[in-house]
Amino acid sequence: MSAQGQSLFDLLPALYRLRDAQLAQSQSLLTPTESARLQNLQALTPPLSPDQQQLFDQLTAKTARGPLQSLLMLIDEQFQLLLDDLIQRYDDEFIETCAPWVIPYIGDLIGYQLVNGVAPAVASPRAEVANTVSFRRRKGTALVLEQLARDVTGWGAHAVEFFRQLATAQYVKHIRSDNHYAPNLRGWRPLIYMNSAFDLTARQVDVRRISDSRGRYNIQNIGVFLWSLNAYGAAKAPATAVAGSSQLFRVGTLGADMPLFNNPVSQGSDITTPAQPINVPDRLRRAVLQQDLQAGVGAAYYGEGLSVALYLNGVLLNPYQIQICNLSGADGSWANLPTTGSPYTVRFDPELGRLAFVNAPAPPPADSTTPSVQASYYYGFGADMGGGSYSRSDSFIVRSDAQSDTAVFPFPDTESTPRYTTLQGALTFAAASLAGAGQVAVEITDDGIYPLPSSPSSPGSPALLFNVAAGVTIELRAAEGRRPTLLISQEITLTGGAQSTVSLNGLVIGYAPAAARTALPAALLHAPAEASQLGTLNLSHCTLVPGWALSPAGSPQPAYSGLPSLKAESAGLQVTIQKSIVGALFVSGEATAILSDSIVDATGATQIAYAASDGKSGGGSLTLKSCTVIGKVHAGLLTLVSDSIVLAELAAADSWTAAMWADRKQQGCVRFSYIPAMSSVLRQHECVVQASGVSQPLFYSLQYGDPGYCKLLPSTDDAIRRGADDEGEMGAFHFVLAPLRENDLQVRLQEYLPAGLEFGLFYQT
């Protein structure tokens, strides 16, 4: 009995309480079932289990309780509800403790406007309403606008009051000593930050409107600069040696030039000072890094855990051993190479990711597995796709803490006596650990480069073979926060029994021909039809390099043009691809392919992006959800194409009848997508069809490896950029919901902008 019920019963005269106790003793108030349970519990030998003891106490108390006391207990429950409601009413006056249903009412009282809440910082309505009170106290300041931009979008942000940069005669009572009509040309800062968010050069008045991001410098204008690209890290990744040289290296694992990015330093939950270049994920500039290296151990960009770090035989290079140079020459050649006798060990170009050593690095000891040259760095990309240092453990199929019929084996092996030394050996060992049906995973635990040549005794053998028993799942994945690269000289072959599954997660797979070159493989991944009943192939957060390999400049190698990254010939196979970047897909007409939030890049609009195993006939049933496809598509059935972009066109004298083609038109649907002209599909709904004078997608870049790869420009027409079914953008970056983040920001800025001022949004990346 609760304390309130007991005190209410105690208020009664003793006569009534005694008579109620007598009634309880004279008759049993338990039901027959409860009486039987009580007798069974009394017959048990102590001690009782917690559940049995709880039931025993309840039944014993009920036998000693009279009908009047039981009635007062029911009344007490209602009193308790009223008391709780009174207490909650007081709590409901404060946003920190109010009930969820009260939040909109408090928000309405203070004029809070609802937003989509895409970014994590504004996903909680309670926190948003609470922050509104705090922001109101700072309303009208540039810092609150900057914090709003950062929190609402989840991107790097910086707010600039453009009147501070106007070249005007200054008021003698308010001298701005840092505002000069002409920039100081002796320094490097005015030049590299020109026309950026951190430009301090004085300008004349720009009378164009800032609301459409055309005008900037005017008294009433405030610019909000956004960095929509993210910085993703690689830890102690091997540098790639340049062919024919022992002194030249690139930090990119695919051997191509790659701009490095800054790892942004957080400004904290509350912004108290304006953002600086180190606080945003921007490209790492040569002059900035050169000045930073002069600070030695006090460097903010260079060092372990910072934006970039260089290692020689596992030892971190001293900042004073590095000289920053522009190593780019004409037509992609190298310039400004170091000479013998230089006081520096290496020349480094962060804008190209190039390293030029004064002397060839000494090879590591024979018993060491550490490459001679390593680099920790950050690169830029638009979203969590294709693998990287972001969280993706939710997509793992095999869990290390799962049931006893699952296991996760690290690679390289961590046992004192290694159980396997090669990736193929790890897969074989993992498969052998399962006595029957079950799940097993091999997890690569670093950001290394793993060359996978075919067996020397059998030059045409697969670089890696998955032979999965019936009912078994084998997962090859990168550990959380890692992005290893597999360079294969022959195909990775995928075979298995009935209801078997192969899963690849977080890997980058490219092609590197063997020294003794043999015939080209059929694809990077090949699921042959012979003696295989493989049920499912899952690709999550993977990259099958479009065009197989990259040239030093980053473009696809023309020698591999038109070759598929995946060739699935096994009948009944289901290919599932999510948040991945892949090349062309050749899928048997008897298989199916389901893609979501991914890029399919055949390296050209006239190339074949999807077809059957022969590269001509209609491929298996295809589903595209929020995908960007570069190349022609021929499917037996387009089950669903939604919120996607298909960039395709027919070449001169093309044998295809349409750039996007489905054999079966009685089923399927194409909705809220951009599709090629004269597409041979049925049931289009709210689509944008390519035509002269019609809106078309505009991209920063269509070359894999560029930071803005397949990312839509903000100037893209709203029919495409806001043409998805939820008013987001079409294409692979739909899940980022960038237009909705913009909408949220515009709503918030209107609320906190000082009267008479205007704002504009400017994307820096």
C-alpha positions in Angstrom: 0.0 0.0 0.0 1.3 3.5 -0.9 2.1 6.1 1.7 -0.9 8.2 0.7 -3.3 5.3 0.9 -2.0 4.2 4.3 -2.3 7.7 5.8 -5.9 8.1 4.5 -6.8 4.7 6.0 -5.2 5.8 9.3 -7.4 8.9 9.5 -10.5 6.6 10.0 -11.6 6.0 13.6 -10.1 2.9 15.1 -13.5 1.2 15.3 -13.7 1.0 11.5 -10.2 -0.1 11.1 -10.6 -2.9 13.6 -13.8 -4.1 12.0 -12.1 -4.0 8.6 -9.3 -6.2 10.0 -11.9 -8.6 11.5 -13.5 -9.0 8.1 -10.2 -9.7 6.5 -9.6 -12.5 9.0 -13.0 -14.0 8.8 -13.1 -14.4 5.0 -10.6 -15.0 2.3 -10.4 -12.1 -0.3 -8.2 -14.1 -2.6 -9.6 -15.8 -5.8 -9.2 -19.5 -6.0 -6.3 -19.1 -8.4 -4.5 -16.7 -6.1 -5.1 -19.0 -3.2 -3.5 -21.9 -5.1 -0.5 -19.8 -6.0 0.0 -18.7 -2.4 -0.1 -22.3 -1.1 2.4 -23.3 -3.7 4.7 -20.5 -2.7 4.4 -21.4 1.0 5.3 -25.0 0.2 8.6 -24.0 -1.5 11.9 -24.2 0.3 13.4 -20.7 0.9 15.1 -18.7 -0.4 12.6 -17.7 -3.2 13.6 -16.1 -6.4 13.0 -12.3 -6.7 9.9 -12.8 -8.9 8.5 -15.4 -6.5 9.2 -13.3 -3.4 7.5 -10.3 -5.0 4.3 -12.4 -5.8 4.4 -13.9 -2.3 4.5 -10.4 -0.7 1.6 -9.2 -2.9 -0.6 -12.2 -2.0 0.2 -12.0 1.7 -0.6 -8.3 1.9 -3.9 -8.9 0.1 -5.0 -11.6 2.7 -4.4 -9.1 5.5 -6.2 -6.3 3.8 -9.9 -5.7 4.5 -12.5 -4.4 1.9 -12.5 -0.9 3.3 -8.7 -0.6 3.1 -8.8 -2.0 -0.5 -11.4 0.7 -1.5 -9.2 3.4 0.0 -6.3 2.1 -2.0 -8.3 2.7 -5.2 -9.2 6.2 -4.1 -5.5 6.8 -3.3 -4.5 5.9 -6.8 -6.7 8.7 -8.2 -5.3 11.1 -5.6 -1.8 10.1 -6.7 -2.7 10.9 -10.3 -4.0 14.3 -9.3 -0.8 14.9 -7.3 1.4 13.9 -10.2 -0.6 16.1 -12.5 -0.1 19.1 -10.2 3.6 18.4 -10.0 3.9 18.0 -13.8 2.0 21.3 -14.3 4.8 23.1 -12.4 7.4 21.2 -14.5 5.5 22.1 -17.7 6.4 25.8 -17.1 10.0 25.1 -18.0 11.3 23.9 -21.3 13.9 21.6 -19.6 11.3 19.6 -17.7 8.0 20.0 -19.6 6.2 17.1 -21.2 6.8 16.5 -24.9 3.3 17.7 -25.8 3.9 21.1 -24.2 7.0 21.9 -26.3 5.1 23.3 -29.3 3.0 25.5 -26.9 6.0 27.0 -25.3 7.6 27.5 -28.7 4.4 29.3 -29.9 4.5 31.6 -26.9 8.1 32.8 -27.7 7.5 32.8 -31.5 9.5 29.7 -32.3 9.2 28.7 -36.0 9.3 25.0 -36.9 12.1 23.7 -39.2 12.8 20.4 -40.8 15.5 19.6 -38.3 17.8 17.7 -40.6 21.1 18.6 -38.8 21.7 16.8 -35.5 22.0 20.1 -33.6 18.4 21.0 -34.4 16.9 17.5 -34.5 15.6 17.9 -30.9 12.6 20.3 -30.7 13.2 20.7 -26.9 16.8 21.9 -27.5 15.7 24.1 -30.3 13.1 25.9 -28.3 15.5 26.2 -25.3 18.2 27.6 -27.6 15.8 30.2 -29.0 15.6 31.9 -25.6 19.4 32.0 -25.5 19.8 33.3 -29.1 17.2 36.0 -28.5 19.5 37.6 -26.0 22.2 37.8 -28.7 19.8 38.7 -31.5 21.4 41.0 -34.2 25.0 40.0 -33.7 27.1 38.3 -36.3 28.1 35.5 -33.9 24.6 34.3 -33.4 24.0 34.2 -37.1 27.2 32.2 -37.5 26.1 29.8 -34.8 22.7 29.4 -36.4 24.2 28.6 -39.7 26.5 26.0 -38.2 23.9 24.3 -36.0 21.0 24.4 -38.5 23.0 23.1 -41.5 25.6 20.9 -39.7 28.2 22.4 -42.0 31.1 24.7 -41.4 29.9 28.4 -41.4 31.1 31.9 -41.1 29.1 35.1 -41.1 30.5 38.3 -42.6 29.2 41.9 -42.1 30.1 43.3 -45.5 29.9 46.9 -44.4 33.2 46.3 -42.5 34.9 45.8 -45.9 33.7 48.9 -47.7 36.4 51.3 -48.9 35.0 54.5 -47.4 36.2 57.6 -45.7 36.3 56.7 -42.0 34.7 58.6 -39.2 37.4 60.2 -37.1 35.7 59.1 -33.9 35.5 55.5 -35.0 38.8 54.6 -36.8 39.0 51.0 -38.2 42.8 50.6 -38.3 42.5 47.2 -40.0 40.5 48.5 -42.9 42.9 49.7 -45.7 41.8 50.9 -49.1 44.5 48.9 -50.8 45.8 45.5 -49.6 49.3 44.9 -48.3 50.9 43.1 -51.3 53.9 42.2 -49.3 51.9 39.5 -47.5 50.4 36.3 -48.8 47.1 36.4 -46.9 45.2 39.0 -49.1 45.9 36.9 -52.2 44.9 33.4 -51.1 41.8 34.6 -49.2 40.6 36.9 -52.0 36.9 36.5 -52.7 36.5 34.0 -49.9 34.8 34.2 -46.5 38.1 35.4 -44.9 38.7 38.2 -47.5 39.7 41.4 -45.7 40.3 43.5 -48.8 38.4 46.7 -48.9 35.8 46.9 -51.8 33.6 49.5 -53.4 29.8 49.4 -53.0 28.0 46.6 -54.8 24.4 47.6 -55.4 23.2 44.2 -56.6 20.8 42.3 -54.3 22.5 39.8 -52.0 19.4 37.7 -51.6 20.2 35.9 -54.9 23.9 35.6 -54.0 25.0 38.1 -56.7 25.8 41.2 -54.7 28.0 41.3 -51.6 29.6 44.5 -50.5 27.0 47.0 -49.2 26.0 48.5 -45.9 22.9 46.4 -45.2 24.4 43.1 -46.5 25.4 40.1 -44.4 27.0 37.1 -46.0 26.7 33.6 -44.6 29.5 31.3 -46.0 29.0 27.6 -45.9 31.4 24.7 -46.3 29.1 21.8 -47.4 32.0 19.3 -48.0 33.2 17.1 -45.2 36.8 16.3 -44.3 37.5 12.5 -44.0 40.7 11.2 -42.6 43.2 8.5 -43.3 45.7 7.4 -40.6 49.2 6.4 -41.6 48.2 5.4 -45.1 51.1 4.2 -47.4 52.1 6.8 -49.9 52.1 5.7 -53.6 55.5 5.7 -55.3 55.6 7.4 -58.8 56.5 4.9 -61.5 60.2 5.2 -62.5 61.3 7.2 -59.5 62.4 6.3 -55.9 62.0 9.8 -54.6 58.6 10.9 -55.7 55.3 9.9 -54.0 51.6 10.7 -53.9 49.6 10.5 -50.7 46.6 9.2 -52.5 46.3 5.4 -52.4 45.2 5.2 -56.1 48.3 7.1 -57.3 46.5 10.2 -58.4 46.9 13.9 -57.4 44.5 14.8 -54.6 43.9 18.1 -52.7 44.2 17.7 -49.0 41.7 19.3 -46.5 41.9 20.8 -43.1 40.6 18.9 -40.1 38.3 21.6 -38.6 38.8 22.5 -35.0 35.5 22.8 -33.1 34.5 26.2 -31.8 32.5 24.6 -29.0 28.8 24.4 -28.4 28.5 28.2 -28.1 30.4 30.4 -30.6 32.2 33.3 -28.8 34.6 34.3 -31.5 34.2 34.3 -35.3 35.4 31.3 -37.3 38.9 31.2 -38.6 40.2 29.1 -41.5 41.2 26.4 -39.0 37.6 26.0 -37.9 36.2 25.0 -41.3 36.8 22.0 -43.6 38.5 23.8 -46.4 41.4 23.0 -48.8 44.8 23.0 -47.2 46.7 25.8 -48.8 50.5 25.8 -49.4 51.2 29.2 -47.7 49.1 28.4 -44.7 50.8 25.1 -44.1 54.3 26.6 -44.7 53.7 29.3 -42.0 52.3 26.6 -39.7 55.4 24.4 -40.0 57.5 27.3 -38.8 55.8 27.0 -35.4 57.4 23.6 -34.9 55.8 21.7 -32.1 53.2 24.5 -31.7 51.9 23.8 -35.2 48.1 23.8 -35.6 47.9 22.0 -38.9 50.9 19.6 -38.9 51.3 16.8 -36.4 49.8 13.6 -35.1 46.0 14.0 -34.7 46.0 17.3 -36.7 45.3 17.9 -40.4 48.4 16.3 -41.9 51.4 14.2 -40.7 54.2 12.6 -42.7 56.1 9.5 -41.5 59.4 8.0 -42.7 59.9 4.4 -41.7 57.2 4.8 -39.0 58.8 7.9 -37.5 57.0 11.3 -37.6 59.0 13.8 -39.6 60.0 17.0 -37.8 58.2 20.1 -39.1 61.6 21.7 -39.9 62.4 18.7 -42.2 59.5 19.6 -44.5 59.5 22.4 -47.1 56.2 23.4 -48.7 56.5 23.9 -52.5 54.4 24.0 -55.6 55.4 20.7 -57.2 53.1 21.1 -60.3 54.6 21.4 -63.7 53.3 21.7 -67.2 51.0 18.9 -68.4 51.0 17.2 -65.0 54.8 17.0 -64.7 56.7 17.7 -61.5 58.5 21.0 -60.9 60.6 22.5 -58.1 62.2 19.1 -57.2 64.8 19.2 -54.4 68.5 19.0 -55.1 71.2 17.2 -53.2 72.4 19.1 -50.2 69.1 20.6 -49.3 68.6 21.1 -45.6 65.1 19.6 -45.9 64.2 15.9 -46.1 61.2 16.3 -48.3 59.2 18.9 -50.3 55.5 18.7 -49.8 52.6 20.0 -51.9 49.3 19.8 -50.0 47.2 21.1 -52.8 48.2 18.2 -55.0 49.2 15.6 -52.3 52.7 15.2 -53.7 55.9 14.4 -51.9 59.5 14.8 -53.3 62.3 13.5 -51.1 65.8 14.8 -51.4 67.2 11.3 -51.3 65.4 8.0 -51.9 63.8 6.8 -48.6 65.7 3.9 -47.1 63.6 0.7 -47.1 62.2 -0.5 -43.8 63.9 -3.5 -42.0 63.2 -6.8 -43.5 61.1 -7.9 -40.5 59.0 -4.8 -40.6 55.6 -4.5 -42.3 55.5 -0.7 -42.1 55.9 1.0 -45.5 58.8 3.4 -45.8 56.6 6.5 -46.5 53.2 7.0 -44.8 50.9 10.0 -44.4 48.0 10.9 -42.2 45.7 13.4 -43.9 42.2 14.5 -44.7 40.4 14.6 -48.0 37.1 16.3 -49.0 33.9 14.7 -50.1 30.2 15.6 -50.1 28.7 12.9 -47.9 29.2 9.6 -46.0 29.5 7.4 -49.1 32.0 5.1 -50.7 33.9 4.3 -47.4 35.8 6.6 -45.1 36.5 7.6 -41.5 32.8 8.1 -40.7 30.6 5.8 -38.6 29.1 2.9 -40.5 29.0 0.1 -37.9 25.2 0.0 -38.3 25.7 -1.4 -41.7 27.8 -4.4 -40.5 26.1 -7.7 -41.1 28.3 -9.7 -38.7 28.4 -8.4 -35.1 31.3 -9.3 -32.8 29.0 -9.4 -29.9 26.4 -11.6 -31.6 25.5 -15.3 -31.1 28.1 -18.1 -30.9 27.7 -19.0 -34.6 29.3 -15.6 -35.6 32.9 -14.5 -35.4 35.0 -11.5 -36.5 38.7 -12.1 -37.4 41.0 -9.1 -37.7 43.4 -8.7 -40.6 46.4 -8.4 -40.1 46.1 -11.1 -37.5 46.7 -10.1 -33.9 47.6 -13.5 -32.5 51.2 -14.0 -31.3 51.4 -16.9 -33.7 49.7 -15.7 -36.9 46.9 -17.9 -38.1 47.0 -16.4 -41.6 49.3 -13.9 -43.4 47.3 -13.1 -46.5 43.8 -11.8 -47.1 42.9 -15.0 -48.9 44.2 -17.0 -46.0 42.1 -15.0 -43.6 38.9 -15.6 -45.7 39.7 -19.4 -45.9 40.4 -19.6 -42.1 37.2 -17.6 -41.3 35.1 -19.9 -43.5 36.7 -23.0 -41.9 35.7 -21.8 -38.5 32.1 -22.3 -39.2 30.9 -25.9 -38.7 27.6 -25.2 -40.4 25.4 -22.3 -41.3 26.4 -19.1 -39.7 28.0 -15.7 -40.2 31.7 -14.8 -40.2 33.7 -11.6 -41.0 37.2 -10.6 -41.8 37.9 -7.0 -40.7 40.8 -5.0 -42.1 42.0 -2.8 -39.2 44.1 -0.1 -41.0 44.1 2.3 -43.9 46.7 0.3 -45.8 47.1 -0.6 -49.5 46.8 -4.3 -50.2 48.1 -5.5 -53.6 46.3 -8.7 -54.5 48.1 -10.4 -57.4 47.0 -13.8 -58.6 48.9 -16.9 -57.6 52.4 -17.1 -59.2 51.8 -20.8 -60.0 48.5 -19.8 -61.7 48.7 -16.4 -63.4 45.1 -16.3 -64.4 43.7 -17.3 -61.0 41.5 -14.8 -59.1 43.1 -12.2 -56.9 40.6 -13.2 -54.2 38.2 -16.0 -54.1 35.0 -16.2 -52.1 33.6 -19.7 -52.1 30.8 -19.6 -49.6 29.0 -22.7 -48.3 25.3 -23.0 -48.5 23.5 -20.8 -45.8 26.7 -19.1 -44.8 27.4 -15.3 -44.8 31.0 -14.1 -45.2 31.7 -10.4 -44.8 34.9 -8.6 -45.8 35.0 -5.2 -44.3 37.0 -2.3 -43.1 37.0 -1.6 -39.4 35.1 1.4 -38.1 36.9 4.6 -39.2 39.2 2.8 -41.7 39.4 2.9 -45.5 41.8 0.3 -46.9 42.5 0.0 -50.6 42.6 -3.3 -52.4 44.6 -3.2 -55.7 43.9 -6.3 -57.7 45.6 -7.6 -60.8 42.9 -10.2 -61.5 39.2 -10.3 -60.7 37.7 -11.0 -57.3 35.6 -14.1 -57.8 32.4 -14.6 -55.9 30.8 -18.1 -55.7 28.6 -19.9 -53.2 25.9 -22.4 -52.4 22.2 -21.9 -52.0 21.2 -19.0 -49.8 24.8 -17.9 -49.3 25.8 -14.2 -48.9 28.9 -12.2 -49.6 29.2 -8.8 -48.1 31.8 -6.1 -48.7 31.8 -3.0 -46.5 34.0 0.1 -46.4 36.6 -1.0 -49.1 38.2 0.8 -52.0 38.9 -1.7 -54.9 40.9 -0.7 -57.9 43.0 -2.3 -60.6 46.8 -2.5 -60.8 48.1 -4.7 -63.6 50.8 -7.3 -62.7 54.4 -6.9 -63.9 54.0 -9.8 -66.2 50.8 -8.6 -67.8 48.1 -11.1 -68.7 44.7 -10.7 -70.2 42.4 -8.2 -68.6 39.9 -9.7 -66.1 36.2 -9.7 -66.8 35.5 -7.2 -64.0 36.8 -6.1 -60.7 34.1 -8.3 -59.0 32.9 -11.3 -60.9 30.1 -13.7 -59.9 30.3 -16.4 -62.6 27.3 -18.6 -63.5 29.3 -21.9 -63.5 28.5 -24.1 -60.4 27.4 -21.2 -58.3 24.1 -20.6 -56.4 25.3 -17.5 -54.6 22.2 -15.9 -53.1 23.1 -12.3 -52.2 25.9 -9.8 -52.8 25.9 -6.8 -50.5 28.1 -3.7 -51.2 27.9 -1.1 -48.5 30.0 2.0 -48.3 32.4 0.6 -50.9 34.1 2.1 -53.9 34.7 0.1 -57.1 36.9 2.6 -58.8 35.0 4.0 -61.9 37.2 3.2 -64.9 39.2 0.7 -62.7 42.2 2.9 -62.3 43.1 6.6 -62.3 45.8 8.4 -64.3 48.2 10.6 -62.3 46.0 13.6 -63.1 42.9 11.8 -61.7 41.1 10.9 -64.9 40.0 7.3 -65.7 42.6 5.2 -67.6 41.4 5.0 -71.2 42.8 1.4 -71.5 40.0 0.1 -69.4 37.2 2.1 -70.9 33.9 0.3 -71.2 34.8 -2.5 -68.8 32.4 -3.3 -65.9 33.3 -3.0 -62.3 30.8 -5.8 -61.4 29.8 -8.7 -63.6 27.0 -10.8 -62.1 26.2 -13.9 -64.2 24.9 -16.1 -61.5 21.1 -16.8 -61.9 19.0 -15.8 -59.0 21.7 -13.5 -57.5 20.4 -10.4 -55.7 22.9 -7.5 -55.8 22.3 -4.9 -53.1 24.4 -1.7 -53.3 24.0 1.2 -50.8 26.0 4.3 -50.2 28.7 3.2 -52.6 30.5 4.4 -55.7 30.8 1.8 -58.5 31.6 1.6 -62.2 29.5 -0.1 -64.8 27.3 -3.0 -63.8 26.7 -6.0 -66.0 24.0 -8.1 -64.3 22.4 -11.2 -65.8 18.8 -10.9 -66.8 18.0 -13.7 -64.3 19.4 -11.6 -61.4 18.3 -8.5 -59.7 20.0 -5.3 -58.6 18.8 -2.9 -55.9 20.8 0.4 -55.5 20.2 3.2 -53.0 22.1 6.4 -52.3 24.9 5.4 -54.7 26.8 6.5 -57.8 27.1 4.3 -60.9 29.7 5.9 -63.1 30.6 4.4 -66.5 33.0 7.4 -67.0 30.9 8.8 -69.8 27.3 9.5 -70.8 27.6 7.4 -73.9 29.2 4.4 -72.1 27.2 1.5 -70.8 26.4 1.8 -67.1 23.9 -1.1 -66.7 23.2 -4.0 -69.0 23.2 -7.8 -69.0 26.3 -9.9 -68.8 27.0 -9.5 -72.5 27.0 -5.7 -72.2 24.1 -5.3 -74.7 20.9 -7.2 -73.6 18.6 -6.1 -70.9 20.1 -6.6 -67.4 18.2 -8.0 -64.4 15.4 -6.1 -62.7 16.8 -2.8 -61.5 15.8 -0.6 -58.6 17.3 2.9 -58.3 16.5 4.9 -55.1 18.3 8.2 -54.8 21.1 7.4 -57.2 23.2 9.2 -59.8 23.9 7.1 -62.9 26.4 8.3 -65.6 26.0 6.1 -68.7 23.3 4.2 -70.6 20.9 1.9 -68.9 19.2 -1.2 -70.4 17.2 -3.3 -68.0 14.7 -6.1 -68.4 12.5 -4.3 -65.9 12.9 -1.0 -64.1 11.1 -2.0 -60.9 11.5 1.5 -59.5 13.5 4.6 -60.3 12.9 7.3 -57.7 14.7 10.6 -56.8 17.5 9.7 -59.2 19.5 11.3 -62.0 20.4 9.3 -65.1 22.9 11.2 -67.3 23.0 9.2 -70.6 22.9 9.9 -74.3 23.4 7.9 -77.5 26.7 8.0 -79.3 27.0 8.5 -83.0 25.9 5.4 -84.9 24.8 3.8 -81.6 23.2 0.4 -81.8 21.0 1.2 -78.8 17.5 2.5 -79.5 17.4 4.6 -76.3 19.8 5.8 -73.7 17.5 4.5 -70.9 15.6 1.4 -71.9 13.4 -1.2 -70.2 12.2 -4.3 -72.1 9.1 -4.8 -69.9 6.9 -1.8 -69.7 3.9 -3.2 -68.1 5.4 -3.0 -64.7 7.6 -0.6 -62.8 7.6 3.2 -62.3 9.9 6.1 -62.9 9.2 9.0 -60.5 10.7 12.3 -59.4 13.8 11.7 -61.5 15.8 13.2 -64.3 16.0 10.8 -67.3 17.5 11.0 -70.8 15.5 12.2 -73.8 13.4 9.5 -75.6 13.8 7.1 -72.8 12.0 3.8 -73.5 10.2 3.5 -70.1 6.6 3.6 -69.0 4.7 5.2 -66.1 6.7 8.4 -65.6 5.5 10.6 -62.7 6.8 14.1 -62.0 10.0 13.5 -64.0 12.3 15.9 -65.7 13.1 14.7 -69.2 16.2 15.9 -71.0 15.4 18.3 -73.8 16.5 21.6 -75.2 15.6 24.4 -73.0 14.7 22.1 -70.1 16.4 22.3 -66.7 19.4 20.0 -66.4 21.6 19.0 -63.5 24.7 21.0 -63.0 27.6 19.4 -61.2 30.8 20.6 -59.6 32.6 17.7 -61.2 31.9 14.3 -62.8 35.5 13.1 -62.3 35.9 10.5 -59.5 38.5 11.7 -57.0 37.5 15.4 -57.1 36.1 16.7 -53.8 32.9 17.9 -55.5 32.3 14.6 -57.4 28.7 14.3 -58.6 27.6 17.1 -56.2 24.9 19.4 -57.6 25.7 23.1 -57.9 23.5 25.4 -55.8 22.6 27.1 -59.1 20.9 24.0 -60.4 17.3 24.6 -61.2 14.8 23.8 -58.4 13.0 21.4 -60.7 16.0 19.1 -60.1 17.6 20.4 -56.9 14.3 20.4 -55.1 12.5 17.9 -57.4 12.6 14.8 -55.2 9.4 13.5 -53.6 10.3 15.2 -50.3 11.5 18.4 -52.0 15.1 17.4 -51.6 17.5 17.1 -54.5 17.6 14.3 -57.0 20.6 12.0 -57.2 23.0 10.2 -54.9 23.3 13.0 -52.4 19.6 13.2 -51.8 20.0 11.7 -48.2 22.0 14.8 -47.3 18.9 16.9 -47.7 20.9 20.0 -48.6 17.9 22.1 -49.8 16.0 21.4 -46.6 19.0 22.5 -44.6 19.0 25.7 -46.6 15.3 26.2 -45.9 15.8 25.7 -42.2 18.7 28.3 -42.3 16.6 30.9 -44.1 13.8 30.5 -41.6 16.2 31.0 -38.7 18.1 33.9 -40.2 15.0 35.8 -40.9 14.1 35.6 -37.3 17.4 36.8 -35.9 18.5 39.3 -38.7 18.5 42.9 -37.5 15.8 45.1 -39.1 16.7 46.5 -42.5 19.5 44.1 -43.2 19.6 41.4 -45.9 21.5 38.1 -46.1 22.9 35.9 -48.8 24.2 32.3 -48.8 27.6 31.6 -50.4 29.0 28.1 -50.8 32.8 27.9 -50.3 32.9 24.2 -51.1 
